[in-house]
């Protein structure tokens, strides 16, 4: 039975309360989430500076030995370089740069000669474009002091964090949402199955729940199988043998624009789950933030219901 998708008369009030809840959280906790990430990032940047002798030695060997420093080196340039801009300026293989960025390693199949040549091109660009207003010791005889190095590291860390501000905030919010679900379920006698216990989504005992579990699905044609990550999976206490659990996707948004861009993601996930496990699949959203009537109407038309975080007790209406 629908819980919220068939009650548009109360959507407006729920949207307003959800926006208020998100804004209150953002004002009180988002700055701390950003600051803690920046503190750790500053330490990482200082380590990267140490490995390059404080930006005075950028060469292929350094990048090969410490491939994870490439984002720091990109943000140390004037102006800071996006991944594609670095690829364009250096003329190297996109696969090389993306392997360094995403996998934190050099491509295994690239020959040593080609690797050294292409890393040399990257190093040359980054060395030429190092920001002299940040690394004020470049070009002078005296080495930098501890305060100058720390100040430079903070500036670069700010650039790095600024480029991923939304993911930082979104990850902190998701962690808080899952904690709220966990608290609600445990207060009602549910047991949390840790990821290390190896339970599958379809063999969870009644009265248990788990977070960030993969659900395997076969794509159209059945020739390829992929895992769909689901934020929260709950097996109701009343579940019978071979019953499917309830799937929950934790969603938060700090503005109305992004939700309209992302609304098709949930519909695609629902479609894949139902095509593999039948129309009885219960896929539900756990919402907090800026979700307008257009977004809600789209999800309702796809048969996707939701629980507002400010009315978390609605979880009980899904048989939990």
C-alpha positions in Angstrom: 0.0 0.0 0.0 1.4 3.4 -0.9 2.7 5.6 2.0 3.5 9.0 0.5 3.5 8.8 -3.2 -0.3 8.9 -3.4 -0.8 11.9 -1.1 0.2 15.0 -3.1 -2.0 17.2 -0.8 0.7 17.0 1.9 3.8 17.2 -0.4 4.1 21.0 -0.1 4.2 20.9 3.7 6.6 18.0 3.7 8.9 19.8 1.3 9.1 22.8 3.5 9.8 20.8 6.6 12.5 18.8 4.7 14.2 21.9 3.5 14.2 23.3 7.1 15.7 20.1 8.4 18.5 20.0 5.8 19.3 23.7 6.3 19.5 23.3 10.1 21.9 20.3 9.6 24.0 22.2 7.1 24.4 25.3 9.3 25.4 23.3 12.3 27.4 20.3 10.9 28.4 20.8 7.3 31.2 23.3 8.2 32.7 20.8 10.7 32.5 18.0 8.0 34.4 20.3 5.6 36.9 21.4 8.1 37.8 17.9 9.3 38.3 16.9 5.6 40.4 19.9 5.0 42.6 19.1 8.0 43.3 15.6 6.7 43.8 16.9 3.2 46.3 19.5 4.5 48.4 16.7 6.0 48.2 14.8 2.7 49.4 17.9 0.8 52.3 18.4 3.2 53.4 14.8 2.6 53.2 15.4 -1.1 55.3 18.5 -0.8 57.9 16.6 1.2 58.1 14.0 -1.6 58.8 16.7 -4.2 61.3 18.6 -2.0 58.7 21.3 -1.6 57.9 21.6 -5.3 61.6 21.9 -6.3 61.8 18.4 -7.8 59.0 17.2 -9.9 60.1 14.3 -12.2 58.8 11.0 -13.6 60.4 9.0 -10.7 58.5 11.0 -8.1 55.1 10.6 -9.9 55.8 6.9 -10.5 56.6 6.3 -6.9 53.8 8.5 -5.5 51.0 8.4 -8.2 48.5 9.6 -5.6 50.1 13.1 -5.5 48.9 14.1 -9.0 45.7 15.9 -7.8 47.8 17.9 -5.4 50.2 18.8 -8.2 47.3 19.9 -10.4 45.9 22.1 -7.7 49.4 23.6 -7.2 49.5 25.1 -10.6 48.6 28.6 -11.6 45.8 28.4 -12.6 44.8 25.0 -11.1 44.5 22.4 -13.8 41.5 20.1 -14.4 42.3 16.5 -15.4 41.3 17.1 -19.1 43.3 20.3 -19.2 46.5 18.5 -18.0 45.9 15.8 -20.6 45.5 18.5 -23.3 48.6 20.5 -22.3 50.9 17.5 -21.9 49.6 15.6 -24.9 49.8 12.3 -23.0 47.5 9.3 -23.0 44.2 10.0 -21.2 44.4 6.5 -19.8 47.7 7.3 -18.0 46.3 10.4 -16.3 43.0 8.8 -15.3 44.8 5.8 -14.0 46.9 8.0 -11.8 43.9 10.0 -10.6 41.3 7.2 -10.1 43.4 4.1 -9.4 46.4 5.8 -7.8 48.7 3.7 -10.0 50.5 3.7 -13.3 48.9 1.6 -16.1 50.3 -1.9 -15.8 50.5 -2.5 -19.6 52.4 0.7 -20.5 56.0 0.0 -21.4 58.7 1.6 -19.1 60.0 3.7 -22.0 56.6 5.2 -22.9 55.7 5.6 -19.2 58.9 7.6 -18.5 58.4 9.8 -21.5 54.8 10.6 -20.8 55.4 11.1 -17.1 58.2 13.5 -18.1 55.8 15.6 -20.1 53.4 15.7 -17.2 56.2 16.7 -14.8 57.4 19.4 -17.1 54.0 21.0 -17.3 53.4 20.9 -13.6 56.9 22.2 -12.8 56.5 25.2 -15.2 53.0 26.1 -13.9 53.7 25.8 -10.1 52.1 28.8 -8.5 54.8 31.2 -7.3 52.3 33.1 -5.1 51.8 29.9 -3.1 55.3 28.5 -3.2 57.0 31.7 -2.5 60.4 30.0 -2.1 60.6 29.0 -5.7 63.4 30.9 -7.4 65.1 32.0 -4.2 68.2 30.6 -2.5 66.8 30.2 1.0 64.7 27.0 1.6 61.1 27.4 2.9 60.5 27.4 6.6 57.8 25.3 8.4 55.3 28.1 8.4 55.6 28.8 4.7 55.2 25.1 3.9 52.1 24.8 6.1 50.5 27.9 4.7 51.1 26.6 1.1 49.6 23.2 2.1 46.5 24.9 3.5 45.9 26.8 0.3 46.3 23.8 -1.9 44.1 21.7 0.5 41.4 24.4 0.1 41.6 24.1 -3.6 41.3 20.3 -3.4 38.4 20.4 -1.0 36.7 23.2 -3.0 36.7 21.1 -6.1 34.9 18.3 -4.2 32.8 20.3 -1.8 29.5 18.7 -2.8 30.7 15.1 -2.4 32.1 16.0 1.0 28.8 17.4 2.2 26.8 14.6 0.5 28.9 11.9 2.1 28.5 13.5 5.6 24.8 13.8 5.1 24.4 10.2 3.9 26.3 9.0 6.9 24.0 10.9 9.2 20.9 9.6 7.4 22.0 6.0 7.7 22.8 6.6 11.4 19.2 7.8 11.9 17.8 4.7 10.2 20.1 2.5 12.4 18.9 4.2 15.5 15.3 3.8 14.6 15.6 0.1 13.7 17.7 -0.9 16.7 15.2 0.9 19.0 12.6 -1.6 17.7 14.7 -4.7 18.1 16.4 -5.0 14.7 19.9 -6.3 14.5 22.6 -4.7 12.3 24.4 -7.2 10.0 28.0 -6.0 9.6 29.5 -6.1 6.1 32.1 -8.7 7.3 29.4 -11.2 8.2 29.0 -12.1 4.5 25.2 -12.2 4.4 23.5 -11.9 1.1 20.5 -9.6 0.7 18.2 -12.5 -0.1 19.3 -14.7 2.9 19.1 -12.1 5.7 17.3 -13.4 8.8 14.0 -11.7 9.7 14.5 -8.7 11.9 17.9 -7.7 10.5 19.3 -4.8 8.4 22.5 -3.9 6.6 24.0 -0.9 4.9 25.7 -0.5 1.5 25.1 -4.0 0.3 25.5 -5.1 -3.3 22.5 -6.6 -5.2 23.5 -8.5 -8.4 21.4 -8.0 -11.5 21.6 -9.1 -15.0 21.4 -6.4 -17.7 19.1 -6.6 -20.7 19.9 -9.8 -22.6 21.2 -11.5 -19.5 24.7 -11.6 -20.8 26.3 -9.3 -18.3 25.9 -9.2 -14.5 26.6 -6.1 -12.4 26.2 -5.2 -8.8 23.7 -2.5 -7.8 24.8 -0.8 -4.5 21.8 -0.3 -2.1 22.2 2.1 0.9 20.0 0.2 3.3 18.4 -3.2 3.2 15.8 -4.3 5.9 14.3 -7.7 6.3 11.1 -7.1 8.3 10.4 -9.2 11.4 7.3 -10.6 9.8 9.1 -11.7 6.7 8.4 -15.2 5.5 11.0 -17.6 4.1 12.4 -16.5 0.7 10.9 -13.1 1.1 12.7 -10.1 -0.4 13.8 -7.3 2.0 12.9 -3.7 1.7 15.5 -1.6 -0.2 16.1 2.0 0.8 18.1 4.6 -1.0 19.3 7.6 1.2 18.9 10.8 -0.8 19.8 14.3 0.3 20.0 17.5 -1.7 21.0 21.1 -0.9 19.1 22.7 -3.8 16.2 21.9 -6.1 18.2 21.9 -9.4 20.3 18.8 -8.8 17.4 16.7 -7.7 15.8 17.1 -11.2 19.1 16.0 -12.8 19.3 12.9 -10.6 15.7 11.7 -10.5 16.2 9.2 -13.3 18.8 7.3 -11.4 16.3 5.9 -8.9 13.9 4.9 -11.7 16.7 3.0 -13.5 17.7 1.2 -10.3 14.0 0.3 -9.6 13.6 -1.0 -13.1 16.7 -3.2 -12.9 15.7 -4.6 -9.6 12.2 -5.5 -10.7 13.3 -7.0 -14.0 15.5 -9.4 -12.0 13.5 -10.0 -8.9 9.9 -9.4 -9.9 7.3 -6.7 -9.4 7.1 -7.3 -5.7 10.4 -5.5 -5.1 10.0 -2.7 -2.6 12.4 0.1 -3.4 11.9 3.2 -1.3 13.6 6.6 -0.9 14.7 8.1 2.4 14.6 11.9 1.7 16.1 14.9 3.4 16.5 18.3 1.7 15.4 20.0 -1.4 13.0 17.6 -3.3 10.3 19.6 -5.0 6.9 18.5 -6.3 8.3 17.9 -9.8 10.8 15.4 -8.4 8.2 13.7 -6.2 5.7 13.5 -9.1 8.3 11.8 -11.3 9.2 9.2 -8.7 5.5 8.6 -7.9 4.8 8.0 -11.6 7.6 5.4 -11.6 5.9 3.6 -8.6 8.7 4.7 -6.2 7.5 5.6 -2.7 9.5 7.5 0.0 10.0 8.3 3.6 10.8 11.8 4.8 13.5 12.0 7.4 11.5 14.4 9.4 8.7 11.8 9.6 11.0 8.8 10.0 8.2 6.9 11.8 6.7 6.3 8.4 9.2 3.4 8.1 6.7 1.4 10.2 4.2 1.8 7.4 6.4 -0.4 5.1 5.9 -3.3 7.4 9.1 -2.8 9.3 
